[in-house]
Amino acid sequence: MKKNQKQKKPIVDFTEEFPRFNRAKKSDYTVLVPDMLPFHFDLFIYLLGQEGYKMEVLHNEGRSVMDEGLKHVHNDTCFPALCCIGQYLDALKSGKYDVNKTAVLITQSGGGCRASNYVPLIRKALKAEFPNVPVLSLNFAGLEKESSLEFSLKLFGKFGYAMFYGDLIMTCFNQTKPYEINEGETAAVRERCVAEMKRAFDTRKYKQLKKNAKYLLDAFAAVPVKKEEKVKVGIVGEIYVKYSPLGNSHLEDFLLSENCEPVVPALLDFVLYCITNTINDAKFYDINKSYRAFFTFGYRWLYKREKMLIKLMKDQGRFEPFHDFGHLKRCGDIVMNQGVKMGEGWLIPAEMMALSQTGTDNIVCAQPFGCLPNHIAGKGAVRVLKEMYEHINIVPVDYDPSATRVNQENRIKLMLSTARENLKAKRS
């Protein structure tokens, strides 16, 4: 380079400093969490509170949230990033929080999806308006080591039990709410069950999985219900829009308003999917070999307890059990190789196949607009599944800030009209 020639400034300055979360003063901070898992976060946040963190799940919605996201996120970046960043900035601008004592939390899966790269994107957005707010990462892939939550093996185990109980509460709620005789009773049982599981963690009885699971199953089974058959609608797709009310325009509430039963696969499916992918990395691609033993142990620990819960649900007899993950893997192998792991990869067609096999032929495949892996694994598998299952009724729905809720719901209503005709024909 010539002496007088100016060196061009790099497009991205990787040496740029950013605010760090002071773990020694974690109790002084309010940590904002985007609304993603309405049935699980109550317990997850409670456990982190026991560790000294002061967490708050955001429920702010509306046009202002989307506008804040659009202001700071390029519209080619996926919709979940826009929602999360929009929620953060809208909340910070509300005046409710001391921005010098506030942090934000984001989960990272560690896969090839852009979700693993959200942290720099969030930092860039915060720097523009709230430069003192640090970003915390919750991940099990070794990302953002200086800015991640401290996770002991004991806390990891607690999160596993909280996930089991969250999945049970979600599944039982969805199979009870559409049929309840006394309006509001299912929601009251849900609150009581969450409170009881928090007490189990307080009294160190959370490991009594069989006893606690029976309590949850019996509590929901005691709700008086109407004996009628309704259209069941499965929800699969990208992890955020699959579960988040903000991301999927309150899809479950909409299905309930349409006199349907929403069927949402367990979060445990996604966790076991991520673990399986890490194990397969060592098998298929000769990478992450040092992690293989740890993740194999984690897989066996979780899967063993999943099978226990499935047996309990079958024995109880009132609720359709979770999908057995071993069966899900076999379903996935029929349609798509397990090497297809970007985004939700082979898990999407596997869940759609398993739903159809258990009587849920009507499926909403929810995906962020422009999410290439999920469009390939979701939309791309629809034709094959329709060839395999005569009555499967799938509607892919894109979620992004320019898609109106009315258009999304109209697409689902068209699917529901076919579903009702099929149900009518089945009865006659």
N, C-alpha and C positions, 0 to 999 in steps of 0.2 A: 504494500500500500504506500502511495506517495505521501511525503511528509505533510503537505498542505491539503491533502484530500481528507475531507471530514468523514469520520466513521458514521455509517448510518445507524440510527437508533433501532434496536431490535423491535419487532412487532410486539412480542411479549417479553416483559422483563421478569425472568424467573428468579431474580435475586430480590425482588421487591418484598419489603417487609409487610406484615399484616398483624393486626392485634391478636394476642395470644390469650387463651382462657387460663386464668390463674386457678389451678386446682386447689391450692391452699385456701382460697377464699371462695370456694364454690357455693357455699351457703349464702353468700351475699348477692349472687347473681340469680336473675330469673331467666330460665332457658326456655325459649319459645320452640314449640314442636308443631310442624304442619299436621293437619288433620288427615290421617291416612287410614288408620285401623280403628274404627269406632268401637269394635267389640273387644279389642285387645289392649289399647293404649291405657285404659283405666288401670289395668294391672301392671303394665310395663312402667308407667310413670310412677306408680305407687312404690315399686321396687327401687327405682332410682332415687325416690324421696328418702327411702330408708338408708341410702348411701350418702345422704347429705345434699343431694341436688334439689333445687327448687324448680320443678318443671311445670309448664303450662301448655296444654294443647290448644291450638288456635281454632276457632270456629267462625272467624269472620269470612263473609262471602260477599257476592255482589259485583257490580261492574267496577267498583273502585279497586278491588283485588286484581281483576284481570288487567285493568289499565296500568297498575303499578308493575305487573309482570311484563306487559308488552313494552313498557318504557325501558326496561333494563335487560330484557331477554330477546335475542334475535328470533324472529318468527320461524326460522328453520330449526330452532332448538326445540326439543320435545315439550309437549304440553304440561307434563308433571312439573318440570323445572319452572315453567311460567307460573303455575299455580302456587308452588311453594314459595318462590321469591316474592310473588305478589302478596301472599298472606303475611310474610315477614314484614315487608315494607309498609303495608297498610296498617298493620298492628303497631309498628314503631311510630308511625305518624299520628296515631290516635291520641297520644299524650298520656296514655295509661302507664307507660313504662319509663323508668330512668335509663336512658340509652347508654349511660356510663356503667350501668350494672345489669346489662341485659346481653344475653348471648342467644344464638340460634343453633338448633340441632338438625342434622340431616343424616339419613341412613345411606350407606353405600354397600352395594352387593359385591363389588369387586370384579364383576364380569366385564364383558366387552361393551355393554350398554353405556350410553352417555351418562346414565345415572351415577356411574362411578366417578365421573368428572364434574359433578355438581359443585363441589366445594370451591374451586377457583371461580366459577361462574357466580356463586353467591357472594364471595368476597368482593368481586368486581362491582356487583350491584350495591352492596353495603358501603363500599368505599365512596361511591358517588354521593351518598346522603347521610350515612351513619358510620363514619370511619372508625369509631371506637368499639363497634359491636363485633365480637369474635364469633367464629364458626366452629362448632363441635361436630365431630363425625362419630357415628355409631356403626361400626363395621367389624367383621371377624376375618378380614382379609389382609390385615397389616397395613392398611392405608392411613395416611395422615397421622403418623405415630405421635407427633408432638401436639396434635389437636384432636385426639380421639378420647372417648370416655374410657376411664380405667375399668377393665373388666376382669374380675377374678374368675377362677373356675367355678367357685360357689355361686357367684352371681349369674354366670352362664347357665348353670343348672336351674336356678330360680326362674330365669327367663324361659327355659324350656317348659317348666311346669305351668307358668303363666300363659304360655302359648296353648298348651293342652286345654286349660280351663277356658281361655278366650274362644278357642275353636268350638268347644262344647256349648258354651253359652250362645254363640252365634248360630250354630246349627239348630239347637233346640228352640231358640227364639224364632228363627225363620220358619220352622215347621209347626209352630204353635200360633204365632200372631195372626196369620190369615184365617184361622178357624175359631178364634176365641169367642166365647159367648158374651162375656162381660168385657166391654171395651176398656183397654188400659191395664188389664190384669197381667198380661204377658210382660209388659214393660215394668210393672211393679216387681214381678218375680225376677226379672233380669237385674234390677237394682239390688234386690235382696241377695241374689247369688254373687254378684260382684263384691258386695260388702262381706259376705261369708268367706269368700276366697281371700280377701285382704286380711281377715282375722286368722285364716290358716297360715298366711305368711308371718303374721305378727307372733303367733304362738308356735311357730316352727312345725306346723302340722301339714305344710304344703306338700310334703313328699308322700303323704297318704293318698296316692292317686286314686286307688280303687274306691276308697271311702268317699273322697271329695267328689269324684265323678258320679257316684251313685246319688249323692245329695243333689247335684245339679240336675241329673236326669229325672229324679223323682219330683223335684220342685216344679219343673216345667210340665211333667206328665200329670201333675195334680190340677193344672188349669183346665176348667171345663171347656170343651171344644165341640163344634158342630161336626157331625159325621157327614161330610160331603166331599166330593172330588173336585179339585180345582186344577187349572192349568199350572203346571210347574215350569219355571223358567230358570235355566242355569245361567250363571254369569262367569265367563272366563275372560282371559286376556292379560294385558299388561298389568303388573302388580298394583300400580298406583290407581289407575282408573277402575280397576276391578273392585277395589275396596273403598276408596275415598269418596264420600258424598260430594265434595267439591269437584273432584275430577270426573265423576260420572253423572253429574246433574241429579243427584239423589235418586239413582236408578232403582234401588230397593224400595224406597218410598213410592215411587211411581208404579212399580209392579204391584205393590200392595193396594194402591188406589184403583188398579185395574182388576182387582179381585183375583190376583195370581199369588202363587207361592214362590218367592225367590229362593233359588238353590245356589249357595255360594260355597265353592270348595274350601277346605280348611287351609289356613295359613301354613300349617305343617307341610302340606304338599310342596309349596314353594321353597321352604327351608330345606327339605330333603332333596328337592331338585337341585338347589345350589350346591349342597354337599356332594351329591352324586356327580355333578359336573367337575368339581375339584378332584374327586377320585378318578374320574375318567381322563382328566388332563394328564395324569401320570401314566394312564394306560394307553391313551391314543396319541398323545403329543409329547410324552417324555418330559413334562414340566411339572412343577409343584410336587415333585416326588417326596421331598422332605415333610410335606404336610399330610401325605396320604394316610399314615397310620393314625394320626390325630383325627382326621375327618372320617376315617372308617369307623373308629370307636364312636364318634358322635352320631354317625348314621345308625349304627346298631343300637345305641342307647335310645335314640328317638323312635326308631322303627319298632323296637320291642314294646314300647309303651303305646304306640299307635295301635298295634295289634291287640293290646289289652283293652284299650278304649273301644275298639270295634266290637270285641266280644261282649263287653258290658252293654253296649247299645243294642246288640242283637238279643242278648238275654233279657234286657228290659222290655224290648218289643214295641215300644211306642214310636221310636225315631229311626229314620233311615240312617245307617252308619256312615262314617267317613269312607272315602275311597282308600282301599289298601294300596300303599305306595308301590309295593312289589307288583301288583296288578297294573297300576298306572304305567310303570316302566315297560311292562309287556305290551300294553296298549300302544304306547309311544313307538315301540320298535316296529309295529305293524305299518305305521304310516311314515315315520321319520326316524332317522338314525340318532342315537344319543349324542353324537358329535355335533349335532345342530343345537347349540346351546346359547346363542346370542339372544338377548332379551329373555323372553319366557320360552323360546325355542320349542322343543319337542313336548313340553308340558302342556301347551295349549291343545293340540290335537288329542293328546292322551286324556285330558280332562273331558273334552267333548265326547270322546268315545265312551269313557266310563259313565258319564251322565246319561247318554243314550241307553246304555246297557242296564241302567237302574231306573228306567222309566221317565227320565227327563229328556225328552226329544227336542224341546224348544230351548234355544240357546242364544244369548246375546254375547257376541265376541267383542268386548270393549277394548278399543285401542287408541292411543294418541295418534292424531293425524301425522303422517310422515315418519312413523316409527317403523323403519324398514324391516327389522327382524320379526316384529309381531305381525306385520302385514303378510310376510312370507309364510310364517308358521301358522298364522290364524286364517286369513283369507285363502292362502295357498293350499290349505288342507281341506277346505270346505267341499270341493268337488269330490275328492276321494272318499270323504266320510259319507256324502250323500249317496255315492255308489254302493257303499257298504251297508248303510242303514236307510231303508226305504222311507221311513217317516221322520227322519231327522230334519229339523226346521231351524236353520241357523241364520241369524242376521248380524253381519259385521257392522259395528257403529263406530264412526270416528268422533273423537272428542278433541276440540280445539277452540280457541276463543272466538273464531269467526263462525263456528257452527252453532246455530240457535238451538235452544232446548226444544222448541216446538218441532223442528225438523228431525232431531234425534228421536223424540217420542213418537212422531208420526211413522218413522221407519219401524220402530218397535211395535206400534199398533198394527201395522200390516202383518208382521210376523204373528202377532197374537190372534188376528182374525183367522189365519190358517190353523193356529193351535186350537182355537175353539171349535172349528169345523172338525178337526181330527178327533177331539175329545167327544164331540157329539156323535160322530160316526162310531167311535169305540163303544159308546153306551148303547147304541141301537143294535 
